[in-house]
Amino acid sequence: MPITEILSRNAELYGQETCLVEINLELQESHNVIWREYELIENNPAGEYRLEMTWRVFNEKANRLANLLLKRGIKKGDKVAILLMNCLEWLPIYFGILKAGAVAVPLNFRYTAEEIKYCLDLSDTVALIFGPEFIGRLESIYDQIPRVKTLFYAGENRPSFAESYDRLTANCSSETPQVELSDEDDAAIYFSSGTTGFPKAILHTHRSLMAACYTEYQHHGQTHEDNFLCIPPLYHTGAKMHWFGSLLSGSKAVLLRGIKPEWILKTVSEEKITIVWLLVPWAQDILDAIERGDVKLEDYDLSQWRLMHIGAQPVPPSLIHRWKKYFPNHLYDTNYGLSESTGPGCVHLGTENIHKVGAIGIPGYKWEARIVDEQGNSVPQGEVGELAVKGDGVMKCYYKDPESTAAVIKNGWLFTGDMARMDEDGFIYLVDRKKDVIISGGENIYPVQIEDFLRAHEAIKDVAVIGLPDQRLGEIAAAIIELKSGYTCTEEEIKAFCTSMPRYKRPKKIIFDKVPRNPTGKIEKPKLREKYGASGLVAAQVEIRK
């Protein structure tokens, strides 16, 4: 069943019910909301904005855009890109593209003009819908993207090179367009996170999007009464595919702009949020704020908050132990996934398995998983190999890249590039990215293991371990450590803390610096390798000692 049919069903069953709420606590001057058809509520003297949308309006707005695209000659299979900050318009635009039979192409809002051009060219995009934050970037390249015949602008103060999305859709029919869709039709192109250079274009069908709906719905037992807090960027599979559980259950979701701990807790309290998906840094920031006394839990009503889950990156067990100290009644789940596997859930811990915290879990709903060697054979239990997964959520291909596709999809199995091991109970533990393994003096060192160990230190906020060249050992492990605010620590103290680790695993270099992460929470190790490579390391160490 095409995923658009779920939206049409919700509009029929729950038309007058609120499906989406946008809360803007950042008060960014650049955030230009389209006010018509929404209610503006001033919650307090600080001027916090809250916008709502019903399932009926959501569906009608999607239909209006679909009919506009069809009127403009957009054909089934054509690519239409979205370049917007998280906002109430985002999801109706996404579904409007799908209802037209076109392929939605969400773009990372942090892309430079050159990266935007690269992704538009790679995906064969013919139309683009963008917001006010991106006028400057598009103005510099719009005459260099001749394939993109149509640019729609969602916002006020329209630039001369684009047409008004708001005005044009308002004049289009709100009836469902007569476009026949099937499970096998192309639905969306997502781009890999870009932590290894220019991103790949990942093509998904309606079948894989629906697989994500069922996976999320089953894993977290979502009901029509749930309320999901969505903070991560909607261009990424993680945020949107978790929201697909809300779509399937016809339940409410809140889009929060901003990640400050007090904003998250305030929103959970006032909006009666029941499910929250956090990235590791955000969960850590909440705990740090509690322990510093910056926020007091008694100031918030959090009694209805039933589930906190984390994905997008390895989760330190020490973080979850800390979390349960302050939120003992929360269900907890870890979700593992890739954009190539429709985001989260191909492997998940399961809320009933918190005793296995540290594992990424077991195969998700209707997924299979194996740990394999270089030849694709299953390795013995407990040994490290590459994680491979299989299910309806596996991508169709890397768009226009058959060589890269063949390298990762073999006989229906997606080879993830993540190294893992399986314990005697069938739980999978992530060891590291295949490309991040450090080979030092013939020994394989997995940075994630060292990172998890170091995060248990009370002064450490974040840490990344990378390999640096060494004349004698080939590579050595270097730990880039970001300290918590107000804490101090020395290299000698860190090395003393590491003495309980096997000697070959202990980091040989300690560098105090900020750990860069991309919007989905992944550590940007290429940036660190570039900064602290053979030439940059000496200068950095001199700076650290000052």
C-alpha positions, 0 to 999 in steps of 0.5 A, a space after each residue: 500500500 502506498 504511504 499516501 493512503 495512510 494520510 488520506 485515511 487519517 483525514 477521513 477518520 480524524 479530520 478535525 483532530 490536531 496532527 501536528 504542532 510546531 513550537 518555536 522557542 528559538 525566536 529566530 528572525 529568519 524563521 518566516 512562518 506562513 500564518 494563513 490557515 493556522 492559529 497563532 498563540 502567544 503562550 507567555 510574555 516571552 513570545 513563544 509561538 505555537 502553531 497547529 494543523 489538523 489531519 484534514 488541513 494536512 491532507 488538503 495542503 498535500 493535495 493542493 501541492 500535488 495538483 500544482 505539480 501535475 499542472 506544471 507538467 511534473 510526471 510520475 517519477 520526476 524528482 522534486 526537492 525540499 529545502 526547508 527548516 523544520 516547520 509545519 509545512 514540511 510534511 504536507 509538502 513531502 506528501 504532496 510530492 508523493 501524491 503527485 507520483 513524484 519522488 521527494 528529495 529532502 535536502 540537508 539544510 546545512 548544505 553549502 550552495 555547492 553541495 545543494 547544486 551537487 545533490 540537485 544534479 545527482 538526483 535529476 531534480 526538476 523542481 525545488 521548494 525552499 524557504 527564506 533561510 536559503 535565498 542567498 545560497 540558491 541565488 548564487 547557483 540558480 542559473 547553474 541548475 538548468 534541469 531545475 525548471 521550477 523553484 517555489 518559495 515558501 515564505 514572505 519577501 519572495 526572491 525574483 527567481 522563484 514563484 510563490 508556493 503559498 499563492 499558487 497552492 491556494 488556487 489549486 484543488 484540495 481534492 486527491 489527484 488521480 495518480 495511480 501508485 503502487 508499492 514498487 513505485 519510487 518514493 524518495 531519495 535521501 542523501 547519506 550523511 556526508 561524513 565521508 565526503 560528498 553524499 550518495 543518493 539513496 532511492 526508496 520505494 513506497 514499500 520501504 517507507 511503509 516498512 518503516 511505518 510498521 517497524 516504528 509502530 510495532 516497536 514502540 506500541 504507539 496508540 492514537 493517544 500518544 504524542 511524539 516529540 520530534 526534534 531532529 531535522 525532517 530531511 533525515 530518515 531518522 526523524 521522519 521514519 520515527 514520525 511514521 509511527 504517529 502517521 500509522 496510529 493517527 496520533 499527534 506529534 510536536 515539532 520543536 525548534 531548539 534543543 536546550 534542555 529546558 525547552 525540551 522539558 517544557 514542551 514535554 510538560 506543556 504538550 503532554 508528550 508521551 514519546 521522545 526521540 533524542 540524540 546522545 548529546 541532547 540526552 547528555 545535555 539534559 542530564 548535565 543541566 539537572 546535575 548542575 541545577 540549571 533545571 529542576 524536574 519538579 518544575 515540570 509535569 512529566 508523568 505522562 512521558 512513557 518512552 525515551 529512545 535514542 538512535 543515530 549513533 552508539 549509545 554509551 551504557 553509562 548514559 542510560 544508567 544515569 538517565 534511569 537514575 532521574 527517570 526510573 519509570 521511563 521505558 527505553 529503547 535503542 534504535 539502529 538503522 541507516 538511511 539505506 535501511 529506511 532509517 531506524 529500526 532494522 535492529 533495536 534493543 526493545 523496551 523489555 531488554 534494558 538489562 542488555 543496555 549496551 547492545 543495539 539489540 535484535 533484528 527489528 520487526 520483519 527484519 533479519 540480521 547476520 554477522 559476516 566475514 569478508 566472504 559473506 559467511 556467518 562468523 562464529 558467535 562472539 566474533 567480530 564481523 560486518 553487520 548485514 540486514 535484510 527486510 522490506 526497508 532496504 533501499 532500492 539502490 544508490 541512484 545512478 550508481 550501480 557499482 556502489 549499489 552492488 558493493 553493499 546489496 548482495 542477494 537482498 542483504 544490505 552490508 552496513 559497513 558496521 562491525 559488530 558481534 552477537 552474544 549467546 542470547 542473539 543480541 548484537 553489539 556494535 563494535 565500530 564502523 568498518 572504515 574506522 577500525 584502527 590497526 595498531 601493531 597488528 591489533 584491531 582497535 575499535 574506537 567505539 569501545 574506547 569512547 564508551 569507556 572514556 565517557 564514564 569519566 565524570 569530567 568528559 562530555 563527549 569523546 571521539 577516537 581516531 587513528 593517527 599515523 605512526 612510524 612504528 605501529 602503523 597507527 595509534 589511537 588518539 582520543 579527542 576529549 570534550 570536557 563538561 562545562 566547569 570541569 578541568 582535567 589533564 592528560 595524565 589524569 585521563 591516562 591514569 583512568 585508562 589503566 584498567 583497559 588492555 594496554 593496546 587499547 589505551 589511547 596514545 594521544 590525548 587531545 582536549 577539543 570540541 567533538 564535531 557532530 553532524 545534525 543527526 548526531 554522528 561524530 564527524 571523524 573525517 574533520 578530526 582526521 584532517 585537523 589532527 593528521 600528521 601535519 595538524 597534530 603538532 600545532 594542536 598539541 602546542 596550542 593545548 599546552 598553552 
